[in-house]
Amino acid sequence: MAKHRAVMFLGMFVVAVLALAAALPRPEGSGYHLMKKYQVGGEGFWDYLKMDSEARRLYIS
C-alpha cells in the first residue's frame, strides 16, 4: 500500500512539474537572423570567431 502511494505521489508530482513548465512564458527571439551563408574554403577547420559590432563584421580565422 505504501509503495502504491509513493508511485501515485511521484506521478502527480511529475504531472504538476510538466504543467508548470508548459505554463511558463516562452523566451522572446534575440532579433538575430540568418541573412546569407558563405562557404569558407581551405583545409581544416576554423578556430576563432570575432564579432565587430560597430563595423558589423564577423572575422573567422
C-alpha positions, 0 to 999 in steps of 0.5 A: 500500500505504501509503495502504491502511494509513493508511485501515485505521489511521484506521478502527480508530482511529475504531472504538476512539474510538466504543467508548470513548465508548459505554463511558463512564458516562452523566451522572446527571439534575440532579433538575430537572423540568418541573412546569407551563408558563405562557404569558407574554403581551405583545409581544416577547420576554423578556430576563432570567431570575432564579432565587430559590432560597430563595423558589423563584421564577423572575422573567422580565422 
